[in-house]
Amino acid sequence: MTMNLFEDAEHGQSWREELCPGAVVLRRFALADETAVLAALDGIVAGAPFRHMVTPGGFRMSVAMTNCGSCGWVTDSTGYRYDAIDPDSGEPWSRMPDAFFKLIR
């Protein structure tokens, strides 16, 4: 007997999976926009590559991250904050892509 771990995903339907009151996972919600979202992400990463930030305590974060939009979350020896400037490049973060706004709406 074989088991297909992706059987539900093959049906093409999106669905909401409630984790707890006020928190849900929207399964397959963005699949129709996958190409546009991934292309937008490539553009963001070209200007601000994923990086492992270092916390005020000097610890390297295990998660690599990047940002876009008017402010991005950053951390360094001075603390945690939202900042309009990428600390690595000294430039503003790239604008929020239209493909992301489509998903938000």
Secondary structure, DSSP 4 states (H G I P E B T S, - for coil): ----TTTTGGG---EEEEEETTEEEEETTTGGGHHHHHHHHHHHHHHS--B--B-TTSPBPSS-B---SS-EEEEETTEEEEESB-TTTSSBPPPPPHHHHHHH-
